[in-house]
Amino acid sequence: MATYKKRGYKVKSKEEKEKEVSAEELESTTAEVFNTLDETASKTEEWVAGNQKYIFIGIGAIAVVLLGYLIYSKVFAAPQEQEAANEVFQANSYFNEALSVNLNDKMVNGLTTRDSLFNLALQGGEGKYGYLNIIKNYPGTNAANLANYSAGIAYLNLNNYEKAIEHLSNFDSSDIIIGAKAKGALGDAFAQLDQQKEALEYYEKAFKHSDNEATTPMYLLKAGITALDLGEAGKALQYFNRIEREYADFKNTADGKMLEVYIGKAEALN
């Protein structure tokens, strides 16, 4: 018996049939995904509805914390910062004057000039706060943080190395110069206390703090000299060679003029 075919009818190829199946599967998968999303959304809505009280409490707590922070910043912190900045002016004046005094000028008007000025910077004078007052009365302010640095440097110059370490350890700064100098000053204080291992640690922190012509070669040199004292000639040579390789201008400074001598000593001991 002959098979009847409608006019215009075309037998579908295998590829076309496979495409139809794939399309049906895609529609089925898409429907499943949307069903799953609907179920998840429904469960989420149910959870939110059942926990509204706790959600609102959490949001309220966050709002209270943020509001409290804003009030503290505007009402308490900002005025304290301004007041501390005003109070520290005189202490800074004594401190900068002490740093500018010629070390050969031991006595002026019967006073040990440099030491007296550093003590005035620390303790205060002319009815104004010194660094110690700023640290005590304005904790958490930028002025108190900087006062710790200056107090540490003052004590270092007054040969009170324990106090210098105390204040410099409480100072924190990411500034490329002052941050490095603070760590280097800690190294100096430990070196004066004959704690060479700790001194080396802080000299290394100082030159690693930032890479610049002002502080990096200076603390590389101090780290190298301290490493030599500790019998670590290889490390010392590494630091000295880095100065020669990367900071050629430093060799023209008073400290840098001794670099070749230190390199020779390190090479001999290595």
FISETOR-933513 format. One line per field, with one value per residue (C-alpha): residue number from 1; residue in one letter; x, y, z. Coordinates in nm, 4 decimals. Example, Ala and Ser with C-alpha at 12.3 -4.5 7.8 and 13.67 -1.06 7.14 Angstrom:
% FISETOR-933513
seq: [1:2]
type: [A:S]
X: [1.2300:1.3670]
Y: [-0.4500:-0.1060]
Z: [0.7800:0.7140]
END
This chain:
% FISETOR-933513
seq: [1:2:3:4:5:6:7:8:9:10:11:12:13:14:15:16:17:18:19:20:21:22:23:24:25:26:27:28:29:30:31:32:33:34:35:36:37:38:39:40:41:42:43:44:45:46:47:48:49:50:51:52:53:54:55:56:57:58:59:60:61:62:63:64:65:66:67:68:69:70:71:72:73:74:75:76:77:78:79:80:81:82:83:84:85:86:87:88:89:90:91:92:93:94:95:96:97:98:99:100:101:102:103:104:105:106:107:108:109:110:111:112:113:114:115:116:117:118:119:120:121:122:123:124:125:126:127:128:129:130:131:132:133:134:135:136:137:138:139:140:141:142:143:144:145:146:147:148:149:150:151:152:153:154:155:156:157:158:159:160:161:162:163:164:165:166:167:168:169:170:171:172:173:174:175:176:177:178:179:180:181:182:183:184:185:186:187:188:189:190:191:192:193:194:195:196:197:198:199:200:201:202:203:204:205:206:207:208:209:210:211:212:213:214:215:216:217:218:219:220:221:222:223:224:225:226:227:228:229:230:231:232:233:234:235:236:237:238:239:240:241:242:243:244:245:246:247:248:249:250:251:252:253:254:255:256:257:258:259:260:261:262:263:264:265:266:267:268:269:270]
type: [M:A:T:Y:K:K:R:G:Y:K:V:K:S:K:E:E:K:E:K:E:V:S:A:E:E:L:E:S:T:T:A:E:V:F:N:T:L:D:E:T:A:S:K:T:E:E:W:V:A:G:N:Q:K:Y:I:F:I:G:I:G:A:I:A:V:V:L:L:G:Y:L:I:Y:S:K:V:F:A:A:P:Q:E:Q:E:A:A:N:E:V:F:Q:A:N:S:Y:F:N:E:A:L:S:V:N:L:N:D:K:M:V:N:G:L:T:T:R:D:S:L:F:N:L:A:L:Q:G:G:E:G:K:Y:G:Y:L:N:I:I:K:N:Y:P:G:T:N:A:A:N:L:A:N:Y:S:A:G:I:A:Y:L:N:L:N:N:Y:E:K:A:I:E:H:L:S:N:F:D:S:S:D:I:I:I:G:A:K:A:K:G:A:L:G:D:A:F:A:Q:L:D:Q:Q:K:E:A:L:E:Y:Y:E:K:A:F:K:H:S:D:N:E:A:T:T:P:M:Y:L:L:K:A:G:I:T:A:L:D:L:G:E:A:G:K:A:L:Q:Y:F:N:R:I:E:R:E:Y:A:D:F:K:N:T:A:D:G:K:M:L:E:V:Y:I:G:K:A:E:A:L:N]
X: [0.0000:0.1410:0.2144:0.0428:0.2452:0.0863:0.1924:0.4780:0.5564:0.9244:1.0703:1.2731:1.6386:1.8072:1.9793:1.6487:1.4865:1.7816:1.7443:1.3775:1.4618:1.7314:1.4863:1.2320:1.4983:1.6070:1.2488:1.2103:1.5363:1.4432:1.1055:1.2737:1.5135:1.2281:1.0317:1.3344:1.3770:1.0102:1.0403:1.3563:1.1899:0.8884:1.1056:1.3008:0.9768:0.8569:1.1862:1.1760:0.8137:0.8959:1.2039:1.0945:1.1356:1.5008:1.5789:1.4436:1.6364:1.9577:1.9000:1.8193:2.1400:2.3507:2.1776:2.2455:2.6152:2.6513:2.4650:2.6790:2.9966:2.8817:2.7888:3.1220:3.3147:3.1343:3.0699:3.3727:3.6550:3.6778:3.6871:3.9435:4.1656:4.1514:4.2138:4.5070:4.6563:4.6398:4.7887:5.0866:5.2146:5.4399:5.5848:5.6725:5.8407:6.0678:6.1390:6.2373:6.4525:6.6330:6.7064:6.8510:7.0870:7.4550:7.5797:7.8867:7.6709:7.6483:7.5427:7.3247:7.2214:7.3362:7.1209:7.2148:7.0436:6.9588:6.8580:6.6492:6.4595:6.3868:6.2593:6.0368:5.9006:5.8197:5.6895:5.5551:5.6333:5.4870:5.1543:5.1327:5.1182:5.4192:5.4112:5.3392:5.0291:4.9084:4.9464:4.7612:4.4784:4.4103:4.4437:4.3537:4.4155:4.6688:4.8381:4.8874:5.0252:5.2789:5.3561:5.4655:5.7150:5.8552:5.8664:6.0570:6.3127:6.3439:6.4089:6.6590:6.8534:6.8284:6.9797:6.6651:6.6482:6.3769:6.1373:6.2359:6.1420:5.8129:5.6956:5.8325:5.6612:5.3293:5.3743:5.2357:5.2698:5.2735:5.4614:5.7679:6.0096:5.8802:5.7649:6.1136:6.2805:6.0658:6.1751:6.5345:6.5215:6.4001:6.7049:6.9279:6.7700:6.8191:7.1767:7.2500:7.1128:7.3529:7.0623:7.2136:6.9742:6.6734:6.8617:6.9244:6.5588:6.4442:6.7110:6.5869:6.2276:6.3385:6.4968:6.2152:5.9490:6.0030:6.2547:6.3945:6.7269:6.6824:6.6430:6.6979:7.0787:7.1251:6.9469:7.1019:7.4391:7.3340:7.1882:7.5111:7.7322:7.5093:7.5118:7.8929:7.8888:7.6644:7.9012:7.6658:7.9223:7.7303:7.4191:7.6308:7.8010:7.4626:7.3435:7.6664:7.6677:7.3087:7.4052:7.6934:7.4716:7.1529:7.2475:7.5733:7.5147:7.5116:7.8848:7.9451:7.7901:7.9889:7.8583:7.8790:8.2497:8.3193:8.1281:8.4362:8.5967:8.2899:8.2707:8.6356:8.5790:8.2676:8.4468:8.7355:8.5025:8.2628]
Y: [0.0000:0.3389:0.5961:0.9288:1.2456:1.5870:1.8404:2.0560:1.8183:1.7614:1.4803:1.6243:1.5400:1.3836:1.7153:1.9040:1.6466:1.6728:2.0534:2.0195:1.7876:2.0286:2.3182:2.1184:2.0278:2.3946:2.5057:2.2380:2.3395:2.7083:2.6314:2.4342:2.7237:2.9748:2.7360:2.7012:3.0805:3.1213:2.8671:3.0360:3.3784:3.2436:3.0899:3.4169:3.6134:3.3691:3.4007:3.7827:3.7831:3.5533:3.7500:4.1077:4.2001:4.0917:4.2479:4.5842:4.5551:4.4872:4.7791:5.0019:4.8981:4.9788:5.3156:5.3944:5.3059:5.5224:5.8104:5.7799:5.7864:6.0959:6.2740:6.1796:6.2984:6.6320:6.7129:6.5645:6.4488:6.7512:7.0114:6.7993:6.7808:7.1595:7.2253:6.9820:7.1386:7.4817:7.3593:7.1802:7.4927:7.6085:7.2613:7.2407:7.5792:7.4607:7.1346:7.2976:7.5526:7.2721:7.0948:7.4133:7.4835:7.4427:7.1462:7.3478:7.6101:7.4297:7.7194:8.0246:8.2434:7.9770:7.7054:7.3910:7.5223:7.2134:6.9971:7.2759:7.3317:6.9612:6.9491:7.2508:7.0771:6.7725:6.9383:7.2670:7.6286:7.9797:7.8353:7.6073:7.2293:7.0166:6.6960:6.4831:6.6922:6.6636:6.2858:6.2592:6.5045:6.4436:6.0680:5.9418:6.2744:6.3372:6.5882:6.3231:6.0779:6.3317:6.4316:6.0738:6.1008:6.4343:6.3208:6.0105:6.2199:6.4588:6.1732:6.0223:6.3495:6.3614:6.0097:5.8663:5.5707:5.3706:5.6673:5.7255:5.3665:5.3974:5.7027:5.6082:5.2698:5.4508:5.6546:5.5376:5.6957:5.5868:5.9036:5.8036:6.0239:6.0591:5.6961:5.5791:5.8193:5.6936:5.3351:5.4456:5.6387:5.3218:5.1491:5.4256:5.3910:5.0133:5.0552:5.2935:5.0317:4.7797:4.5753:4.5305:4.2631:4.4872:4.7836:4.5913:4.4892:4.8531:4.9797:4.7187:4.8289:5.1880:5.1338:4.9003:5.1532:5.3526:5.3896:5.7416:5.9238:6.0925:5.7956:5.4656:5.4828:5.6207:5.3270:5.0754:5.1995:5.1757:4.8300:4.7197:4.8514:4.6823:4.3575:4.3698:4.4108:4.1038:3.8997:3.8978:4.0106:3.8694:4.0700:4.3801:4.3493:4.3141:4.6414:4.8313:4.7168:4.8283:5.1788:5.1863:5.0504:5.2548:5.5655:5.6941:6.0507:5.9273:5.8546:6.2316:6.2800:6.2675:5.9196:5.7967:5.8766:5.5789:5.3368:5.1971:5.1247:4.9329:4.7390:4.6368:4.5240:4.3256:4.1577:4.0619:3.9082:3.7417]
Z: [0.0000:-0.0984:0.1755:0.1261:0.1791:0.2096:-0.0474:0.0816:0.3651:0.4239:0.6302:0.9182:0.9302:1.2314:1.3154:1.3151:1.5427:1.7857:1.7889:1.8772:2.1657:2.2894:2.2792:2.4808:2.7376:2.7632:2.8211:3.0865:3.2626:3.2499:3.4018:3.6825:3.7542:3.7788:4.0001:4.2283:4.2397:4.3238:4.6044:4.7387:4.7248:4.9072:5.1797:5.2117:5.2449:5.5091:5.7008:5.6838:5.7976:6.0896:6.1966:6.1353:6.4999:6.5129:6.1743:6.2874:6.6142:6.4189:6.1830:6.4796:6.6586:6.3513:6.3190:6.6863:6.6473:6.3355:6.4970:6.8087:6.6002:6.4123:6.7352:6.8950:6.5868:6.5664:6.9309:7.1102:6.8801:6.6484:6.9290:7.1180:6.8102:6.7715:7.1401:7.1504:6.8373:7.0015:7.3307:7.1714:6.9962:7.2819:7.3389:6.9706:6.9953:7.2801:7.0981:6.7683:6.9500:7.1326:6.8040:6.6571:6.9496:6.8695:7.0688:7.1680:7.3397:7.6706:7.8896:7.8257:8.1196:8.3637:8.2046:8.0170:7.7075:7.5036:7.7995:7.9522:7.6299:7.5890:7.9483:7.8869:7.5772:7.7892:8.1049:7.9688:8.0470:8.0458:8.1586:7.8547:7.8312:7.7521:7.5511:7.8577:7.9354:7.5773:7.5839:7.9145:7.8485:7.4796:7.4246:7.0797:6.9057:6.6311:6.8590:7.1295:6.8737:6.7476:7.1066:7.1715:6.8859:7.0008:7.3651:7.2559:7.0671:7.3626:7.6061:7.3627:7.3647:7.7447:7.7600:7.9185:7.6823:7.8599:7.8423:7.4806:7.3959:7.5848:7.3917:7.0518:7.0809:7.1344:6.8177:6.4859:6.1419:5.7797:5.6791:5.4770:5.6736:6.0288:6.0382:5.9442:6.1881:6.4759:6.4130:6.3682:6.6964:6.8689:6.7238:6.8656:7.2100:7.2178:7.0934:7.3824:7.6219:7.4630:7.3283:6.9856:6.8627:6.9239:6.7768:6.4536:6.4372:6.4479:6.2081:5.9608:6.0186:5.9614:5.6202:5.5134:5.6160:5.2961:5.0165:5.0065:4.9908:5.3305:5.5657:5.3832:5.3385:5.6906:5.8513:5.6124:5.7396:6.1061:6.0457:5.8790:6.1608:6.4212:6.2224:6.2246:6.6039:6.6251:6.4075:6.1085:5.8489:5.5527:5.6377:5.7043:5.3641:5.1961:5.3534:5.2780:4.9149:4.8726:4.9837:4.7344:4.4565:4.5119:4.7119:4.5652:4.6908:5.0514:5.0214:5.0186:5.3641:5.6877:5.7701:5.4138:5.3842:5.6101:5.3879:5.2102:5.5472:5.6638:5.3367:5.3735:5.7312:5.6385:5.3472:5.5754:5.8338:5.5907]
END
